[in-house]
Amino acid sequence: QVHLVESGGGLVQPGGSLRLSCGASRRIGRINRMGWYRQAPGKQRELVAASTSGGSTNYADSVKGRFTISRDNAENTVNLPMNSLKPEDTAIYYCNVETMYRDYWGQGTQVTVSS
């Protein structure tokens, strides 16, 4: 069974930076897309950033220019450096791997932006 493990969350002041990382416990084949979602209290889960196997990326408008997704296909890892963090970025961030057959999700990592 494959597990996704996230790391890098925490508490940071507004304007600060964090780097989220996600790795798989076993190699995952037929990956279409790897990405990050987030869910703030009382809100729906939303896509933050994603990277397709074809090399394209897409971002939520609210994070464009501040977050940059990167992936390593050989290692099945996906990272999300986050800069210029704002209080509204506070949420639980989830790693997602979409394959031809199913989606995999991490357990989530808390990001809190507060002074």
N, CA, C and O of each residue as an XYZ file, in Angstrom:
460
protein
N       0.844     -1.182      0.000
C       0.000      0.000      0.000
C       0.888      1.244      0.000
O       1.897      1.309      0.703
N       0.491      2.217     -0.798
C       1.288      3.433     -0.934
C       0.809      4.479      0.055
O      -0.391      4.690      0.225
N       1.760      5.128      0.702
C       1.464      6.248      1.585
C       2.236      7.468      1.108
O       3.386      7.367      0.682
N       1.587      8.614      1.186
C       2.249      9.880      0.917
C       2.570     10.526      2.256
O       1.723     10.592      3.147
N       3.797     10.998      2.386
C       4.227     11.603      3.632
C       4.651     13.033      3.369
O       5.547     13.291      2.565
N       3.997     13.963      4.056
C       4.299     15.383      3.897
C       5.158     15.868      5.057
O       5.130     15.304      6.150
N       5.907     16.905      4.800
C       6.687     17.553      5.845
C       6.872     19.017      5.478
O       6.645     19.419      4.337
N       7.284     19.801      6.452
C       7.627     21.188      6.191
C       6.637     22.220      6.673
O       6.899     23.419      6.569
N       5.514     21.793      7.196
C       4.560     22.760      7.718
C       5.040     23.357      9.028
O       6.059     22.943      9.579
N       4.287     24.343      9.521
C       4.657     24.951     10.785
C       4.063     26.329     10.943
O       3.162     26.729     10.205
N       4.584     27.046     11.915
C       4.138     28.409     12.217
C       5.165     29.399     11.675
O       6.364     29.255     11.913
N       4.691     30.391     10.953
C       5.584     31.385     10.384
C       4.898     32.746     10.437
O       3.670     32.835     10.399
N       5.695     33.793     10.525
C       5.138     35.145     10.538
C       4.764     35.587      9.124
O       5.322     35.083      8.149
N       3.841     36.507      9.012
C       3.506     37.046      7.686
C       4.755     37.552      6.975
O       5.607     38.214      7.569
N       4.841     37.224      5.688
C       6.015     37.579      4.903
C       7.103     36.525      4.916
O       8.069     36.616      4.158
N       6.957     35.540      5.762
C       7.959     34.486      5.863
C       7.799     33.406      4.808
O       6.965     33.504      3.908
N       8.622     32.371      4.944
C       8.648     31.297      3.949
C       8.625     29.932      4.624
O       9.099     29.758      5.747
N       8.067     28.987      3.911
C       8.110     27.579      4.293
C       8.280     26.761      3.021
O       7.987     27.227      1.920
N       8.753     25.548      3.193
C       8.892     24.641      2.052
C       8.252     23.306      2.405
O       8.707     22.595      3.302
N       7.191     22.983      1.681
C       6.521     21.700      1.885
C       7.131     20.648      0.969
O       7.483     20.924     -0.178
N       7.248     19.435      1.504
C       7.765     18.316      0.722
C       6.836     17.123      0.879
O       6.186     16.946      1.909
N       6.793     16.318     -0.158
C       5.929     15.135     -0.131
C       6.640     14.015     -0.866
O       7.138     14.196     -1.977
N       6.678     12.862     -0.231
C       7.265     11.693     -0.857
C       6.378     10.486     -0.691
O       5.550     10.425      0.218
N       6.556      9.523     -1.577
C       5.755      8.298     -1.540
C       6.548      7.168     -0.896
O       7.766      7.078     -1.050
N       5.837      6.306     -0.170
C       6.494      5.180      0.496
C       6.940      4.112     -0.495
O       7.853      3.334     -0.217
N       6.288      4.083     -1.651
C       6.665      3.160     -2.723
C       6.537      3.900     -4.043
O       5.866      4.928     -4.134
N       7.179      3.372     -5.045
C       7.105      4.005     -6.352
C       5.670      3.924     -6.882
O       5.010      2.891     -6.772
N       5.212      5.020     -7.450
C       3.870      5.104     -8.026
C       4.000      5.223     -9.540
O       4.715      6.086    -10.049
N       3.307      4.354    -10.241
C       3.374      4.386    -11.694
C       2.183      5.112    -12.297
O       1.189      5.384    -11.624
N       2.309      5.416    -13.568
C       1.224      6.035    -14.337
C       0.707      7.318    -13.699
O      -0.502      7.533    -13.611
N       1.615      8.156    -13.260
C       1.211      9.412    -12.633
C       0.794     10.410    -13.697
O       1.522     10.650    -14.661
N      -0.379     10.988    -13.516
C      -0.831     12.059    -14.400
C      -0.462     13.426    -13.845
O      -0.023     14.318    -14.571
N      -0.650     13.565    -12.544
C      -0.458     14.872    -11.952
C      -0.074     14.728    -10.485
O      -0.530     13.815     -9.797
N       0.769     15.638    -10.018
C       1.128     15.727     -8.614
C       0.858     17.151     -8.168
O       1.123     18.103     -8.901
N       0.330     17.291     -6.965
C       0.009     18.646     -6.559
C      -0.243     18.788     -5.073
O      -0.092     17.854     -4.285
N      -0.632     19.997     -4.732
C      -0.943     20.346     -3.351
C      -2.316     21.010     -3.294
O      -2.651     21.861     -4.118
N      -3.087     20.604     -2.312
C      -4.364     21.220     -1.999
C      -4.279     21.768     -0.584
O      -3.370     21.433      0.176
N      -5.236     22.610     -0.247
C      -5.312     23.084      1.139
C      -6.758     23.254      1.551
O      -7.652     23.457      0.730
N      -6.950     23.162      2.860
C      -8.289     23.359      3.409
C      -8.188     24.173      4.676
O      -7.570     23.758      5.657
N      -8.809     25.348      4.639
C      -8.862     26.221      5.804
C     -10.135     25.909      6.596
O     -11.088     25.363      6.040
N     -10.157     26.250      7.883
C     -11.349     25.974      8.684
C     -12.606     26.594      8.077
O     -12.632     27.779      7.746
N     -13.639     25.775      7.938
C     -14.899     26.264      7.416
C     -14.946     26.448      5.916
O     -15.933     26.948      5.377
N     -13.887     26.047      5.240
C     -13.837     26.218      3.781
C     -13.630     24.875      3.091
O     -13.213     23.892      3.704
N     -13.934     24.865      1.797
C     -13.724     23.652      1.015
C     -12.250     23.494      0.666
O     -11.490     24.461      0.623
N     -11.876     22.255      0.422
C     -10.511     21.994     -0.020
C     -10.331     22.602     -1.416
O     -11.205     22.480     -2.274
N      -9.196     23.253     -1.628
C      -8.945     23.898     -2.910
C      -7.562     23.525     -3.430
O      -6.637     23.241     -2.669
N      -7.457     23.536     -4.752
C      -6.171     23.290     -5.385
C      -5.265     24.502     -5.177
O      -5.668     25.643     -5.404
N      -4.038     24.233     -4.743
C      -3.046     25.293     -4.585
C      -2.130     25.332     -5.801
O      -1.944     26.377     -6.424
N      -1.564     24.180     -6.125
C      -0.635     24.098     -7.251
C      -0.557     22.654     -7.721
O      -0.694     21.723     -6.927
N      -0.337     22.477     -9.017
C      -0.236     21.129     -9.558
C       0.736     21.117    -10.720
O       0.935     22.119    -11.409
N       1.336     19.953    -10.917
C       2.287     19.765    -12.009
C       1.927     18.475    -12.732
O       1.830     17.414    -12.115
N       1.731     18.572    -14.041
C       1.363     17.377    -14.803
C       2.605     16.660    -15.315
O       3.702     17.218    -15.331
N       2.414     15.433    -15.725
C       3.531     14.669    -16.271
C       4.013     15.249    -17.590
O       5.141     15.003    -18.016
N       3.152     16.016    -18.225
C       3.549     16.668    -19.462
C       4.368     17.923    -19.251
O       4.862     18.515    -20.210
N       4.516     18.333    -18.000
C       5.373     19.471    -17.700
C       4.653     20.773    -17.433
O       5.292     21.779    -17.124
N       3.339     20.778    -17.544
C       2.620     22.026    -17.292
C       2.311     22.165    -15.804
O       2.228     21.180    -15.070
N       2.146     23.395    -15.391
C       1.812     23.682    -13.997
C       0.616     24.628    -13.947
O       0.381     25.399    -14.877
N      -0.112     24.562    -12.880
C      -1.157     25.552    -12.659
C      -1.241     25.874    -11.176
O      -0.942     25.045    -10.316
N      -1.654     27.098    -10.909
C      -1.677     27.618     -9.552
C      -3.005     28.309     -9.274
O      -3.662     28.830    -10.176
N      -3.379     28.296     -8.006
C      -4.492     29.140     -7.591
C      -4.073     30.591     -7.768
O      -2.912     30.934     -7.543
N      -4.992     31.431     -8.164
C      -4.651     32.841     -8.384
C      -4.046     33.475     -7.136
O      -3.176     34.341     -7.231
N      -4.499     33.049     -5.992
C      -4.056     33.672     -4.744
C      -2.598     33.382     -4.403
O      -2.022     34.058     -3.552
N      -1.992     32.387     -5.053
C      -0.604     32.035     -4.713
C       0.361     32.289     -5.867
O       1.567     32.112     -5.700
N      -0.128     32.692     -7.009
C       0.748     32.936     -8.157
C       1.808     33.965     -7.814
O       1.525     35.013     -7.233
N       3.031     33.640     -8.188
C       4.143     34.536     -7.918
C       4.760     34.347     -6.545
O       5.826     34.894     -6.264
N       4.108     33.587     -5.693
C       4.638     33.365     -4.338
C       5.014     31.908     -4.099
O       5.972     31.622     -3.381
N       4.276     31.003     -4.688
C       4.526     29.562     -4.526
C       5.040     29.000     -5.852
O       4.632     29.448     -6.924
N       5.937     28.016     -5.770
C       6.463     27.386     -6.980
C       6.522     25.883     -6.768
O       7.258     25.407     -5.904
N       5.763     25.143     -7.537
C       5.755     23.693     -7.384
C       6.887     23.067     -8.188
O       7.208     23.510     -9.291
N       7.484     22.029     -7.611
C       8.513     21.293     -8.338
C       8.346     19.809     -8.027
O       7.839     19.442     -6.967
N       8.770     18.971     -8.945
C       8.612     17.533     -8.752
C       9.826     16.795     -9.272
O      10.555     17.279    -10.138
N      10.021     15.617     -8.721
C      11.073     14.728     -9.182
C      10.390     13.426     -9.569
O       9.972     12.657     -8.703
N      10.278     13.184    -10.849
C       9.548     12.008    -11.316
C      10.223     10.708    -10.897
O       9.550      9.728    -10.576
N      11.533     10.700    -10.901
C      12.250      9.473    -10.555
C      12.054      9.113     -9.088
O      11.984      7.936     -8.732
N      11.968     10.125     -8.248
C      11.848      9.895     -6.809
C      10.407      9.966     -6.327
O      10.127      9.709     -5.156
N       9.498     10.311     -7.220
C       8.087     10.457     -6.818
C       7.938     11.457     -5.677
O       7.224     11.198     -4.708
N       8.601     12.579     -5.792
C       8.477     13.621     -4.777
C       7.941     14.897     -5.409
O       8.143     15.160     -6.594
N       7.264     15.668     -4.601
C       6.774     16.962     -5.063
C       6.956     17.957     -3.921
O       6.630     17.673     -2.769
N       7.480     19.119     -4.266
C       7.794     20.135     -3.269
C       7.053     21.429     -3.567
O       6.660     21.695     -4.703
N       6.874     22.221     -2.530
C       6.182     23.488     -2.692
C       6.844     24.543     -1.818
O       6.457     24.721     -0.662
N       7.837     25.246     -2.356
C       8.369     26.397     -1.628
C       7.330     27.517     -1.623
O       6.763     27.858     -2.662
N       7.091     28.076     -0.453
C       6.073     29.113     -0.305
C       6.736     30.363      0.271
O       7.322     30.323      1.352
N       6.639     31.448     -0.445
C       7.229     32.710     -0.021
C       6.156     33.757      0.210
O       5.011     33.607     -0.215
N       6.551     34.820      0.892
C       5.644     35.945      1.150
C       4.311     35.449      1.704
O       3.244     35.844      1.234
N       4.385     34.603      2.683
C       3.172     33.988      3.233
C       2.279     35.031      3.897
O       2.742     36.003      4.494
N       0.983     34.783      3.765
C      -0.027     35.681      4.306
C      -0.905     34.923      5.300
O      -0.994     33.697      5.231
N      -1.543     35.621      6.208
C      -2.442     34.937      7.150
C      -3.503     34.089      6.441
O      -3.906     33.045      6.953
N      -3.946     34.526      5.288
C      -4.971     33.765      4.566
C      -4.431     32.477      3.938
O      -5.203     31.690      3.388
N      -3.133     32.256      4.012
C      -2.562     30.988      3.569
C      -2.667     29.918      4.651
O      -2.350     28.753      4.413
N      -3.108     30.314      5.826
C      -3.252     29.360      6.920
C      -4.260     28.277      6.554
O      -5.403     28.565      6.199
N      -3.816     27.025      6.648
C      -4.666     25.896      6.269
C      -3.907     24.600      6.521
O      -2.720     24.611      6.848
N      -4.603     23.497      6.366
C      -3.943     22.199      6.292
C      -3.652     21.942      4.822
O      -4.544     22.036      3.978
N      -2.415     21.620      4.524
C      -1.992     21.387      3.146
C      -1.847     19.881      2.909
O      -1.236     19.162      3.699
N      -2.428     19.433      1.800
C      -2.441     18.011      1.461
C      -1.716     17.767      0.142
O      -1.931     18.467     -0.848
N      -0.879     16.784      0.157
C      -0.224     16.330     -1.062
C      -1.166     15.390     -1.812
O      -1.869     14.588     -1.199
N      -1.176     15.492     -3.117
C      -2.042     14.647     -3.938
C      -1.272     14.111     -5.133
O      -0.539     14.843     -5.799
N      -1.448     12.836     -5.392
C      -0.887     12.212     -6.590
C      -2.035     11.549     -7.349
O      -2.722     10.671     -6.826
N      -2.223     11.985     -8.578
C      -3.312     11.476     -9.406
C      -2.724     10.535    -10.457
O      -1.838     10.923    -11.219
N      -3.217      9.307    -10.493
C      -2.756      8.353    -11.492
C      -3.907      7.977    -12.410
O      -5.023      8.478    -12.268
N      -3.623      7.097    -13.342
C      -4.669      6.639    -14.254
C      -5.766      5.889    -13.505
O      -6.899      5.815    -13.982
N      -5.443      5.333    -12.342
C      -6.366      4.422    -11.667
C      -6.994      5.004    -10.414
O      -8.129      4.666    -10.076
N      -6.275      5.870     -9.725
C      -6.790      6.389     -8.466
C      -5.983      7.603     -8.018
O      -4.933      7.922     -8.575
N      -6.508      8.262     -6.996
C      -5.806      9.371     -6.356
C      -5.209      8.891     -5.037
O      -5.783      8.049     -4.346
N      -4.056      9.440     -4.707
C      -3.453      9.213     -3.403
C      -3.395     10.554     -2.667
O      -3.169     11.606     -3.265
N      -3.605     10.481     -1.355
C      -3.582     11.693     -0.530
C      -2.676     11.506      0.679
O      -2.608     10.426      1.265
N      -1.985     12.578      1.036
C      -1.238     12.576      2.271
C      -2.143     12.872      3.446
O      -3.331     13.149      3.282
N      -1.567     12.809      4.627
C      -2.356     13.012      5.843
C      -2.563     14.490      6.155
O      -3.397     14.842      6.989
N      -1.815     15.340      5.492
C      -1.947     16.779      5.701
C      -0.898     17.325      6.653
O      -0.473     16.655      7.594
N      -0.495     18.549      6.388
C       0.446     19.235      7.266
C      -0.065     20.657      7.505
O      -0.479     21.344      6.571
N      -0.029     21.081      8.749
C      -0.597     22.380      9.116
C       0.384     23.499      8.797
O       1.564     23.431      9.142
N      -0.123     24.521      8.139
C       0.618     25.758      7.910
C      -0.161     26.885      8.578
O      -1.330     27.119      8.270
N       0.504     27.577      9.496
C      -0.125     28.693     10.196
C       0.724     29.933      9.994
O       1.917     29.943     10.297
N       0.093     30.983      9.477
C       0.782     32.249      9.240
C       0.172     33.268     10.195
O      -0.982     33.672     10.055
N       0.973     33.666     11.157
C       0.451     34.553     12.202
C       1.602     35.294     12.869
O       2.711     34.775     12.996
N       1.313     36.502     13.286
C       2.306     37.256     14.032
C       2.111     37.071     15.534
O       2.863     37.636     16.329
